[in-house]
Amino acid sequence: MEYAFHCLTFFEVPIHLFVGYLIMFKTPKRMGNVKWFMFNVHLCSSLLDISLSVLIIPYMLFPVAAGYSLGIFTKLGMNLALETTIIVVEIGMTILSILVLFENRYTFLAASSKFWIKARKTCIGVFYVIACTYFIPFNFTVPDQEIAVPAVLQRLPDLRCFYPGPLFVLTQDATIVAWSTTLKLFVEFTFIIVLVILTFLNIVKQNKKAVLSRNTINLQKKFFISITIQTAIPIAVIIFPLVYCAYSLTFEYYNQAMNNICFLIISSHGLVSTVAMLLIHEPYRDVLFRCGKSGRQMRTTSISIARSGTDRNNSLVPRSST
């Protein structure tokens, strides 16, 4: 399990750094007003990936709210409840970075009402406060581990057959945690979907009324569709893990292999999002293909020089008479 997460990190880090460089230094001027919002999404996704695959490496035991951390934080002696809170907050920050990106597009492209222009900062601020604080109370309800761990082992009698290590139980009843998290995610994703629909409808409306030039409208529409696809792909990737976790909690189904696979998929969310950004947005895609083309040209030139040098050397060698 730990080895799999480290292998994932080996691929994630260079790709995250490369795309971060592209956003910072290769974003065209016409995308300048959204550059920092895209970088915010990329940064949050990258930090979540690094936390899951290096710093924490969660070993979860659904359907119980228990598990252990195999990452650097645990080796440094960090409290496991705090590690859980860090991951939950980072997930919240990643979702809100997407929400803020689409809110920026709605405010910039759509004819926002005066009420929303005044209320937007307060509304987004409330979202951030909830994301940072809603999980903190659960840190104060952690049960006595000497009682909770044997209870988990009784519910999962086969666990010790393949995992003899330590365990941490966040709560003996995951119902409140699950429902509060589900409600929070439902509100956030509903808000994002509403922003996407309103922005798209406004772009269509502008296109019909010809409020802006045809070229400007087409560029706005193309970019909006690109960021929608960019965020939809990684969200679609993590739907399966979320559905499985919900199923596991609801029907008390335990399968450790599925638990491990689900968290590997979740930890690859940022990588999928980064690759999607790299391939979907034309300016970044052009830089990538240009780098590849330059690399091929350099290799071809090197081979040609080597061959010409070999041919020259052969021509200087005197031929023996027969």
N, C-alpha and C positions, 0 to 999 in steps of 0.2 A: 504493500500500500504506500509506504513512505517513498520507496524507490520510484513508483509510478508518478507520484506528485513531483519528485525532483526531475524526472525526465521531461515532464510537462513544462517545468520552469526553464529548462535548457532551451526550449523553443520559444517560450513566451517572452523572456527578457529582451533578446535582440530585436524581436519584431516590435515590441512595445516602444523601445528606444527609437527605432527607425521611424515609426509612424509619428511619434511625438516630435521628432525632428522635422518631418514633413509638414505637420500642422503649424509648427512655429515659424518655419523659414520658407516653405514652399506654397503656402496658402495664397492664392491670387488676391489682389486688392479688392476685386468685386465681392469677395467673401469675407472681407475684413471685419464687418459688423457681427459675424457669427463665429469668427476664428476662436475666440476665447471660450465660447460656449462648447464648441467641439473639443477643444483641448481639455475642458473640465470633464466632459464625458469620458474622454480617453484616459485621463489621469485617475478618475475614480474607478474605472474598470480595471486599469492596470494594478492599482493598489489592492483591489479586492482579489485579483488573481494571485499576486505575490503573497498576500496574507494567507490565502487558502492553501497554496502549494509550497510555501517555505516557512512562514512565521508561525502558523497554527497547525495545519494539516489535520483537520477534524476526522476522527474515527467515530462515526455516529452509530447508534444502536436502535434506530426506529423499529418498533413503535413506542419505545420508552424514550423519555427525554434524558438520555444518558449517553456517555461516550468517553472519549479521551482525546487529548491533543498530542500529536507526535512531532510538533514543530519546535522552532527555536525558542519561542516564548516560554514553552513548558520547561525546556532545558535551562532557561534562565530563572525559573522559579515563579513565573507569573501565575496568579490565581486563575483557575479555569473558568469561573463564572465571569471574570473580567474579559477573558479571551472570547467567550461566547458573545458578550456584549459588543466587543470590538467588531466581530464579524457581522453581527446584526446591524450595527450602525453603518458599517461600510456598504452593506447591501442597500440600506436606506439611502445613503449618499449617492450611490450609483443610479438608483431609480430616480432620485430627485434631479440629478444632473441631466437625465433624459427629459424629465418634465420641464426643467428650466429652458432647455434647448428649444423645445416645441413652444413653450410660452413666448420665448423671444421671437420665434417665427410668426406666431399669431399676432403679437403686438406690432411687429414690423410690417407684416404683409397685409393683415386684416384691418378693417376700420374698427378698431377697438372702441368700446363705449367709454365715456368719461368716468363712469363708475369703476370699470376694470382698471383703467390707467391709474386711478387713485388707490384702488384696493390691492393691486397685484403684488406689491412689495410685502404688504401685511400678510396676504394669503400664503405667499411662498415662504415667508418667515415662519409662519405657523407650521407648515409642512416640515421645515428643517428642525424646529424645536421638538416636534413629535418624534421625528426620526432619530434624534440624538438622545431622547430621554425616555421613550415609552418602555424600553426594555430594562431600564435601571431598577425599578421596583422588584423585578424577579431575582435580582442579586441578593435581596434581603429575605427571600423566602426559600433559600437553598436548604434542603433537609439535612438532618444529621446523617453523615455518610456511613457511619457504622450500622445504622438501621436501614438506610435507603439502598445501599449496595447489595446486601443479602436479598432484599426484596426483588431487585432487578434480576439477580441471578436465579431466583426462584421462578420468575416469569420467563426467563430465557435459559433453560437448563442446558442447552447445547453450546452456550457461548464459550465456556471454559475449554471446550474441545479444540478450539482453534485460536482463542485469544486469552492467554494467561495473565495479561498485564493488568495495570491498575484501572479503575473506573471512577467516573465522576457523574453524579446524578444531579441534574439541575432542579428537577421537580418530580415528585411522584405522580402528579396529575398534570398532564400536558394540555388539558382542555383549555384552560384560560390562556396559556401562551399561544396555542394554535389559533384560537378564535380571535384574539386581539391582533395577531400578526396577519391573519386572513383579512380582517376588516381593514386594517391599515393598507395592505396591498390592493384591496378592491377599490378603495377611495383613490389611491394614487394612480392606478392604471385607468380607472374610469375618467379621471381628470385628463390624463394624457390622450385618451381616445377622443374625448370631447374637443380638446385643442386641435388635434389632427383633423377632425371632421370640419370644424368651423374654419380652419385655415384653408383647407382644400376648397370648401364651398366659396369662400371669399375670392380665391384665385380664379375659380370658374366664373364668378360674377364679374370680376375685373376684365376677364377675357371677353365676355359678352358685351360689356359696356365700352370696351376699348379705352379704359381710363388711363392706362399706360401704353407705351409702345409695344408692338407685338414681340420684339426681341427681348425686352425687359420681362414681360410676362412669361415668355417661354423659359428664360433663364431661371426665374423664380420658381416656376412650376417644376422644372427639371431638378433643381437643387432640393426642393421640398420633398419630391418623390425619392430622391437619393437618401436623404437622412431618415425618411420613413422606412425604407427598405433596410438601411443600415442598422436601425434599432429593432426592426421586426425580426430579423434573422436570428440574433442571439436570444431574443425573448422566446422565439419558437423553439430554440435548442433546449432551453431550461424548462419548457412546459412539461416534458416527460418526467424529469426528476420531481417537480412540484406535485404533479398528479400522483406519482408513486408514493411520495411522502404522505400526502393526504389520504391515499388508500390504506397505507400501512397503519397510520394513526387511527383511522376509522374502524378498520376490521381487525386490528391487533395482529397484523401479518408481519412476520419477521423473516428477512432474508438478507444476511450480511453482505453477500456478493452484490445484491442490488443496491444496498446502502452505499457500498464503496463506489460502484459505477455512477450512481446519482451524484455523489459529491465530486467525482472526477469531471463529470460533465459540467456541473455548476462552476467548478474552478477554471474551466476552459471558456467560460462566458466572455471574459475580456479579450481572450485571443481570437475568438470567433468575431466579436465586434470589431476588433482592430483590423483583421484581414478583410472583413466586409467593407470597412471604411476605405481601406487601401485600394480595393478593386472597384468599388462603386463610384467614388468621386473621381472625375476625369483628371483633374490636375495632379493628384497623387498617383493615379494609375499611369499617367504619362511619364512621371519621374521614374517610377519603378521599371517600366518597359525601356526607358531611355538608358537606365543603369545596366539593364540586362543586355541591351544592344551594344553599349559601349564595351561591356565585358567581352562579348563575343568578338567584336572587332579587334580588341586588344589581343585576344588569343589567336585570332586569324593572322594578325600582323606579326606576332611573335613566331608563329609557325612558318610564315612566308620568309621572314628574315633568316630563320634557322636553315630552311631549305636552300635559300640563295647562298648562304655562307658555305653549306656543304657542297653545293654544286661548284662554287668558286674554288674551294679547296681541291676538289676532284680534278678540276681543269688544270691546276698547277702541278699535279703529280705527273711526272714524265712516264709515258707509256713504254714498256719494255719491247724491244724489237723481237720479232719472231724469226 
